[in-house]
């Protein structure tokens, strides 16, 4: 028997505000350091959560997000990503590579073909395969067959993986998002100083990343109807994301700023 620690390598896009990023941090902060030796690799070392990982080894790949470019340039960027990921894995020699990134998952999966001892686990908080791209769809299907384990956070994603992407059931292990109960109990006792919560009205609170998939624009338009009906109510959207300015302008144009 050996007491050697299990070496884990987590690979993600960045640490911008988001549910997946929060879950990743909860895992990193709660891993038993007597059993695991772990590092975090980021495509870009940026995001509001960086202040929460000062005690964690972070490797910055310095790879910017692939934008809508010509196919040939996108291909070269994927090749660049593959070699950077492969070099880091080859350097760190982890026992297990874990990613929650749907964009990095195929790249990480294919490194398994060149690193024999490596095990690859993909954690899926959302499932966004390549859209309108035959080659991307094929690569996505192949990557999920190559990896050792796929961990979706819901039965719906698990079913989608099995039925539509032919991922064997024995490779799928559904695990719901973890909840930091100690952190919640600590936060619940903190005082709230925002005057919004003191208003004498029905309060609607929406928490989530400000991305298109969250549907905040529908919420704002619906809230406009509620206000016009004469109901005394207030809405606050708590989050950050690329749609912030767009949503602020929508609220302004609807005169509910």
PyMOL commands that set and color helices and strands:
alter all, ss='L'
color gray80, all
select helices_A, chain A and resi 19-30+48-53+71-92+102-111+134-146+155-165+169-171+181-187+195-198+212-214+216-228+244-253
alter helices_A, ss='H'
color red, helices_A
select strands_A, chain A and resi 6-12+36-42+58-60+96-99+119-124+149-152+202-207+233-238
alter strands_A, ss='S'
color yellow, strands_A
deselect
rebuild
show_as cartoon
